[in-house]
Amino acid sequence: MYEKLNTLLILLCRTISTRKLYFSKHPKVKQLSIDFIEKHRDFCKEAKIDKLFIGIIDDTLVFEGKNLVGPSIVGRQLIRFAERLHCGGFSFNDKTTVDEFQALLDIASDLNESTESLKLSRQLLEQKNIHNIDIAQRYMGPSGPMTRDQQSVWHGQDSGDFLHSPTLIYQALFDTVAQAYGDVAGGNDIDIDSTRSVSEYMLHFTRSHFSDLMQHVHYPDFDSYTVGHSVRVASLCVFLAHSFKWPEESLLAIGTAGLLHDIGKSKVADDILYKPGALNSEEYETIMEHPRIGAEILLGQKNTTPLDIAAAWGHHIRADGSGYPSQPEWAVRHPFTSLLQICDAFEALTAVRPYKPILTPHMAYSIMLTDKGGFHPSLLASFIGAIGLYPPGNRVEISNGSRGIVTAVGPILDRPKVRITHDREGTQLPPEDQFDLNLAEADNRSLYVEELLFTSQRED
């Protein structure tokens, strides 16, 4: 039951994040709302309850006395929303409608300042015709010492299992970037500390599960690529910095900077960001302003670092000093910014975008290597060596007809390690029958990667 609850809460948090990016009646918001209500009703029916109450205690989501550690990580926007409403949790009964849920999303997106009391918050819900979603009083523990049983009810069982869930980590990363964009659009401060905290989770995860995370950061929807781009660039930066054996504090810093490097795009109109065709000169000048705008935004925030600001400012400045914005000749680039620029360009070239087809890593490397003065030469060479021709997380077809997921780069760029997930007939193997194939081993010299499978060819 808790696995289904986690999935439901991840969907709830994802919908809140999406609503902050798009208008109320956007098809994506509508579909996610429908999905949430359907899954909520199914969960209530299976759990034999007529309402789902999710409590919030000490910044942690709680269900039936148990702390939901993983969902609490991705549920920061829900927790912040509860704080603005002066409430201690949300109750969705089995008669909650899609319209009521979308009205709650509107409040979550538009309410930039706290109400004066829980009473006024409840009146706000009534004004929006929300009758099947209730907000609860904040939890007040009993006076005096708590018994062990009382403590176990409210503090639950903390677990580190969330670190092994790429879905939770990805949603936490996506949610953090979406929240930052929403904060800037609403004139609020960015929660830099929260961003740094999520970057730390990403750091721990990418050390051993980078390929799993990379499977979750492909974004087939054109209008989600701006946020997804930042997540993927940050993930690449942390993975590369780790492979270069940079110190842990550097990995944490570059992860945070990567998540926020494109924050200036929050001030660029959607019709320019998502334009399917080529930009005209005026539109291109507008998009070229986003590094400067991003740096200015971060300069005005608390707890930002010089690297955060430098990454926003300099990720479109080339190794030879050209690019945009213009900089004085005496300026010296930090290696972190040079690495982020490489990751940013590689991700843009190999991703699906509304204005360009997807390119293979080999094609991207060809463009980057022939761009004289574009990239730091030794960092680019190290990047290619660490990512290979078939980057971890990508699906590939092997020459014998089997298919799998690249898990690691081998000593030879075109001979990676692959976890075989489908047999030669295309049948998906159960998890216990999947196996690792190292194409660099002598026993496998007759096999090779036949094809890189792009997003449209991937299985869910």
Residue pairs with C-beta under 8 A, 6 or more apart in sequence:
1 46
1 47
2 63
2 66
2 68
4 43
4 46
5 43
5 63
5 68
5 71
6 68
6 70
6 71
6 168
7 39
8 36
8 39
8 40
8 43
8 52
9 54
9 61
9 68
9 71
9 74
9 75
10 71
10 74
10 167
10 168
10 171
11 32
11 35
11 36
11 39
12 36
12 75
12 78
13 71
13 74
13 75
13 77
13 78
13 171
13 175
14 32
14 171
14 174
14 175
15 29
15 32
15 33
15 36
15 105
16 77
16 78
16 81
16 105
16 108
16 109
16 175
17 77
17 174
17 175
17 178
17 179
18 26
18 28
18 29
18 32
18 178
19 29
19 105
19 106
19 108
19 109
20 77
20 108
20 109
20 178
20 179
20 181
20 182
20 185
21 178
21 181
21 182
21 224
21 227
22 28
22 29
22 223
23 29
24 102
24 105
24 106
24 109
28 221
28 223
28 224
29 102
29 105
30 98
30 102
33 98
33 101
33 102
33 105
34 98
36 101
37 96
37 97
37 98
37 101
40 52
40 92
40 94
40 96
41 94
43 52
44 50
44 51
44 52
44 93
44 94
45 94
49 94
50 93
50 94
51 91
51 92
51 93
51 94
52 91
52 92
52 93
53 63
53 89
53 90
53 91
53 136
54 61
54 62
54 63
54 68
54 78
54 89
54 90
54 91
55 61
55 62
55 63
55 88
55 89
55 136
55 139
56 62
56 78
56 79
56 82
56 87
56 88
56 89
56 139
57 88
57 139
57 154
59 72
59 79
60 67
60 68
60 69
60 72
61 67
61 68
61 71
61 72
61 75
61 78
61 79
62 68
62 89
62 154
62 156
65 152
65 153
65 154
65 156
66 156
66 157
67 155
67 156
67 157
67 158
68 75
68 156
69 158
69 159
69 160
69 161
69 162
70 161
70 162
70 165
70 168
71 168
72 79
73 162
73 168
73 172
73 198
73 201
74 168
74 171
74 172
74 175
76 172
76 175
76 176
76 179
76 191
76 194
77 108
77 175
77 179
78 90
80 191
81 108
81 111
82 88
82 89
82 90
82 135
83 114
84 111
84 113
84 114
84 115
85 111
85 114
85 115
85 118
85 121
85 124
85 135
86 114
86 115
86 117
86 118
86 121
86 138
87 118
87 121
87 135
87 136
87 137
87 138
88 136
88 137
88 138
88 139
89 135
89 136
89 139
90 133
90 134
90 135
90 136
91 133
91 134
91 135
91 136
92 101
92 132
92 133
93 132
93 133
93 134
95 132
96 132
96 133
97 132
99 129
100 129
100 130
100 131
100 132
100 133
101 133
103 128
103 129
103 130
104 125
104 128
104 130
104 133
106 128
107 124
107 125
107 128
109 182
112 186
112 187
112 188
115 121
115 124
118 135
118 137
118 138
121 135
122 135
125 133
125 135
139 154
141 154
142 150
146 154
162 168
162 169
162 201
163 169
163 201
163 204
163 205
164 205
164 209
166 205
166 209
166 212
166 213
166 215
166 216
167 216
169 201
169 202
169 205
169 213
169 216
170 213
170 216
170 217
170 231
172 198
172 201
173 198
173 202
173 231
173 234
173 235
173 259
174 227
174 228
174 231
176 194
176 195
176 198
176 259
177 227
177 230
177 231
177 259
177 260
178 227
179 191
179 194
180 190
180 191
180 195
180 259
180 260
180 263
180 266
181 226
181 227
181 263
181 265
181 266
183 189
183 190
183 191
184 190
184 263
184 266
184 267
184 297
185 266
189 301
189 302
190 260
190 263
190 297
190 298
190 301
192 256
192 301
192 302
192 303
192 304
192 308
193 303
195 256
195 259
195 260
196 252
196 256
196 303
198 259
199 234
199 238
199 252
199 255
199 256
199 259
200 252
200 255
202 213
202 234
202 235
202 238
202 255
203 238
203 242
203 248
203 251
203 252
203 255
205 213
206 213
206 235
206 238
206 239
206 242
207 242
210 235
210 239
210 392
210 393
211 392
211 393
211 405
211 406
211 407
211 408
211 419
212 393
213 235
213 393
214 232
214 235
214 391
214 392
214 393
214 394
215 393
215 405
217 228
217 231
217 232
217 235
217 393
218 228
218 351
218 352
218 455
218 458
219 225
219 228
219 229
219 351
219 352
220 352
220 455
220 456
222 274
222 276
222 352
222 353
222 354
223 270
223 274
225 351
225 352
225 353
225 354
226 262
226 265
226 273
229 262
229 347
229 348
229 351
230 258
230 259
230 260
230 261
230 262
231 259
232 347
232 351
233 258
233 261
233 262
233 340
233 343
233 344
233 347
234 254
234 255
234 256
234 257
234 258
234 259
234 261
235 258
236 258
236 343
236 346
236 347
236 387
237 254
237 255
237 257
237 258
237 336
237 339
237 340
237 343
238 251
238 254
238 255
238 258
239 386
239 392
240 339
240 343
240 382
240 383
240 386
240 387
241 250
241 251
241 254
241 336
241 339
242 251
243 386
244 382
244 386
246 254
250 336
253 305
253 307
253 336
254 307
254 311
254 336
254 339
254 340
256 305
256 307
256 308
257 305
257 307
257 308
257 310
257 311
257 312
257 336
257 340
258 311
258 340
258 343
260 294
260 298
260 308
260 311
260 312
261 294
261 311
261 312
261 315
261 340
261 344
262 290
262 294
262 312
262 315
263 294
263 297
263 298
263 312
264 289
264 290
264 291
264 292
264 293
264 294
264 295
264 296
264 297
264 312
265 273
265 290
265 294
266 297
267 290
267 293
267 297
268 286
268 287
268 289
268 290
269 286
272 279
272 283
272 286
272 287
273 287
274 354
275 283
275 354
275 355
276 354
276 355
277 355
278 355
279 287
288 316
288 324
288 325
291 312
291 313
291 314
291 315
291 316
291 317
291 324
291 325
292 313
292 325
294 312
294 313
295 309
295 310
295 312
295 313
297 312
298 304
298 308
298 309
298 312
299 309
307 334
307 336
307 337
310 334
310 336
310 337
311 336
311 337
311 340
313 325
314 327
314 333
314 334
314 337
314 341
315 337
315 340
315 341
315 344
316 323
316 324
316 325
316 341
316 344
317 323
317 324
317 325
317 327
317 333
317 337
317 341
318 341
318 373
318 374
318 375
319 333
319 338
319 373
319 374
319 375
319 376
319 377
320 373
320 374
321 327
321 329
321 331
322 373
333 376
335 376
335 379
338 375
338 376
338 379
339 376
339 379
339 383
341 375
341 376
342 368
342 375
342 376
342 379
342 380
342 383
343 383
345 364
345 368
345 374
345 375
346 361
346 364
346 368
346 383
346 387
349 359
349 363
349 364
349 367
349 368
350 358
350 359
350 360
350 361
350 364
351 358
352 358
352 454
352 455
358 454
358 455
359 367
360 389
360 452
361 387
361 388
361 389
361 390
361 391
361 452
362 389
365 384
365 389
368 374
368 375
368 380
369 380
384 413
385 409
385 413
386 409
387 409
388 406
388 409
388 410
388 413
388 414
388 416
389 413
389 414
389 416
389 449
390 396
390 406
390 409
390 414
390 416
390 449
390 452
391 406
391 409
392 406
392 407
392 408
392 409
392 416
393 405
393 406
394 405
394 406
394 452
394 453
395 403
395 404
395 405
395 406
395 452
395 453
395 457
395 458
395 459
396 403
396 404
396 405
396 406
396 416
396 418
396 449
396 450
396 451
396 452
396 453
397 403
397 449
397 450
397 451
397 453
398 404
398 418
398 420
398 437
398 447
398 448
398 449
398 450
399 446
399 447
399 448
399 449
399 450
400 424
400 447
401 423
401 424
401 425
401 426
402 420
402 422
402 423
402 424
403 420
403 421
403 422
403 426
403 453
404 418
404 419
404 420
404 421
404 422
404 434
404 437
405 418
405 419
405 421
406 416
406 417
406 418
407 416
407 417
407 418
407 419
407 436
408 416
408 417
409 416
409 417
410 416
410 417
410 438
410 439
410 440
411 440
412 440
414 448
414 449
415 439
415 440
415 448
415 449
416 439
416 440
416 449
417 436
417 437
417 438
417 439
417 440
418 436
418 437
418 438
418 439
418 449
419 434
419 435
419 436
419 437
420 429
420 434
420 435
420 436
420 437
421 428
421 429
421 434
422 428
422 429
422 459
423 429
428 459
437 444
437 447
438 444
439 447
439 448
439 449
